[in-house]
Amino acid sequence: MPPFAVRLEIRDPFSPRAAEEVLLHWEDGCLSARGAEKRPDVTIRGDISDYTSFALGAEPLKTLCDFSRLHVDDPRYLPALQSVLGKTEKPICFTYF
């Protein structure tokens, strides 16, 4: 997978002042926060709850984008973002209710 930079613009409705913007760089199989001076190749925008669902593997990125829960400004990066930032298997809960 070629190197790329992704900007995460994550909102938290419980703390509107705590909106986060993080720039991550993927290169040589490593994800890092270095390269902040680099312009992002792709941006993910959305709510923290939807981003968490994606990152933990509860929902794939494409599904969240299809339902307008997360926005990716360049859909060509969807497979790479899913591979680098998301999980491929859904989480399992071992707690009995």
C-alpha positions as a Markdown table, in Angstrom:
| # | Residue | x | y | z |
|---|---|---|---|---|
| 1 | Met | 0.0 | 0.0 | 0.0 |
| 2 | Pro | 1.5 | 3.4 | -1.0 |
| 3 | Pro | 2.1 | 6.0 | 1.7 |
| 4 | Phe | -0.6 | 8.5 | 2.5 |
| 5 | Ala | -1.7 | 11.1 | 5.1 |
| 6 | Val | -5.1 | 11.1 | 6.6 |
| 7 | Arg | -6.7 | 13.9 | 8.6 |
| 8 | Leu | -9.3 | 12.9 | 11.2 |
| 9 | Glu | -11.9 | 15.6 | 12.0 |
| 10 | Ile | -13.8 | 14.1 | 14.9 |
| 11 | Arg | -16.7 | 15.9 | 16.7 |
| 12 | Asp | -17.9 | 15.1 | 20.2 |
| 13 | Pro | -21.5 | 16.3 | 20.8 |
| 14 | Phe | -21.1 | 16.1 | 24.6 |
| 15 | Ser | -18.1 | 18.5 | 24.4 |
| 16 | Pro | -18.4 | 20.7 | 21.4 |
| 17 | Arg | -15.2 | 22.6 | 22.4 |
| 18 | Ala | -13.3 | 19.4 | 22.3 |
| 19 | Ala | -13.5 | 18.9 | 18.5 |
| 20 | Glu | -10.3 | 17.1 | 17.5 |
| 21 | Glu | -8.3 | 17.2 | 14.3 |
| 22 | Val | -5.4 | 14.8 | 14.0 |
| 23 | Leu | -3.1 | 14.1 | 11.1 |
| 24 | Leu | -1.8 | 10.6 | 10.7 |
| 25 | His | 0.8 | 9.3 | 8.2 |
| 26 | Trp | 0.9 | 5.8 | 6.9 |
| 27 | Glu | 4.2 | 4.6 | 5.4 |
| 28 | Asp | 6.1 | 1.3 | 5.3 |
| 29 | Gly | 3.5 | -0.5 | 7.4 |
| 30 | Cys | 3.6 | 2.0 | 10.2 |
| 31 | Leu | 1.0 | 4.6 | 11.3 |
| 32 | Ser | 2.4 | 7.7 | 13.0 |
| 33 | Ala | 1.5 | 11.2 | 14.0 |
| 34 | Arg | 4.6 | 12.5 | 12.4 |
| 35 | Gly | 4.5 | 14.5 | 9.2 |
| 36 | Ala | 2.0 | 17.0 | 10.5 |
| 37 | Glu | 3.5 | 19.5 | 8.1 |
| 38 | Lys | 2.4 | 17.3 | 5.2 |
| 39 | Arg | -0.9 | 18.1 | 3.5 |
| 40 | Pro | -3.4 | 15.2 | 3.9 |
| 41 | Asp | -4.4 | 13.0 | 1.0 |
| 42 | Val | -7.8 | 12.2 | 2.5 |
| 43 | Thr | -10.0 | 13.5 | 5.3 |
| 44 | Ile | -12.5 | 11.6 | 7.5 |
| 45 | Arg | -15.1 | 13.8 | 9.2 |
| 46 | Gly | -17.8 | 12.7 | 11.7 |
| 47 | Asp | -19.0 | 12.1 | 15.2 |
| 48 | Ile | -16.8 | 10.3 | 17.8 |
| 49 | Ser | -19.5 | 7.6 | 18.3 |
| 50 | Asp | -19.5 | 6.7 | 14.6 |
| 51 | Tyr | -15.7 | 6.8 | 14.3 |
| 52 | Thr | -15.5 | 4.5 | 17.4 |
| 53 | Ser | -17.9 | 2.0 | 15.8 |
| 54 | Phe | -15.6 | 1.9 | 12.7 |
| 55 | Ala | -12.3 | 1.7 | 14.7 |
| 56 | Leu | -13.5 | -1.1 | 16.9 |
| 57 | Gly | -14.9 | -3.1 | 14.0 |
| 58 | Ala | -18.6 | -2.8 | 14.8 |
| 59 | Glu | -19.3 | -1.3 | 11.4 |
| 60 | Pro | -17.2 | -1.1 | 8.2 |
| 61 | Leu | -16.2 | 2.4 | 7.0 |
| 62 | Lys | -18.1 | 2.0 | 3.7 |
| 63 | Thr | -21.4 | 1.3 | 5.5 |
| 64 | Leu | -20.9 | 4.4 | 7.8 |
| 65 | Cys | -20.2 | 6.5 | 4.7 |
| 66 | Asp | -23.2 | 5.0 | 2.8 |
| 67 | Phe | -25.5 | 6.1 | 5.6 |
| 68 | Ser | -23.8 | 9.6 | 5.9 |
| 69 | Arg | -22.5 | 8.9 | 9.4 |
| 70 | Leu | -18.9 | 9.5 | 8.4 |
| 71 | His | -17.6 | 11.4 | 5.4 |
| 72 | Val | -14.5 | 10.5 | 3.5 |
| 73 | Asp | -13.6 | 13.2 | 0.9 |
| 74 | Asp | -11.9 | 10.8 | -1.5 |
| 75 | Pro | -13.6 | 7.4 | -1.7 |
| 76 | Arg | -10.6 | 5.8 | -3.5 |
| 77 | Tyr | -9.0 | 5.6 | 0.0 |
| 78 | Leu | -11.8 | 3.6 | 1.6 |
| 79 | Pro | -10.1 | 0.2 | 1.3 |
| 80 | Ala | -6.8 | 1.6 | 2.6 |
| 81 | Leu | -8.5 | 3.4 | 5.5 |
| 82 | Gln | -10.5 | 0.3 | 6.4 |
| 83 | Ser | -7.3 | -1.7 | 6.4 |
| 84 | Val | -5.1 | 0.7 | 8.4 |
| 85 | Leu | -7.6 | 2.3 | 10.9 |
| 86 | Gly | -10.4 | -0.2 | 11.2 |
| 87 | Lys | -10.8 | -3.8 | 12.4 |
| 88 | Thr | -12.0 | -6.6 | 10.1 |
| 89 | Glu | -13.9 | -8.6 | 12.8 |
| 90 | Lys | -16.8 | -7.4 | 14.9 |
| 91 | Pro | -16.1 | -7.1 | 18.6 |
| 92 | Ile | -17.3 | -9.9 | 20.9 |
| 93 | Cys | -18.8 | -9.3 | 24.3 |
| 94 | Phe | -18.3 | -12.1 | 26.9 |
| 95 | Thr | -20.3 | -10.4 | 29.6 |
| 96 | Tyr | -23.6 | -12.0 | 30.4 |
| 97 | Phe | -26.6 | -9.7 | 30.8 |
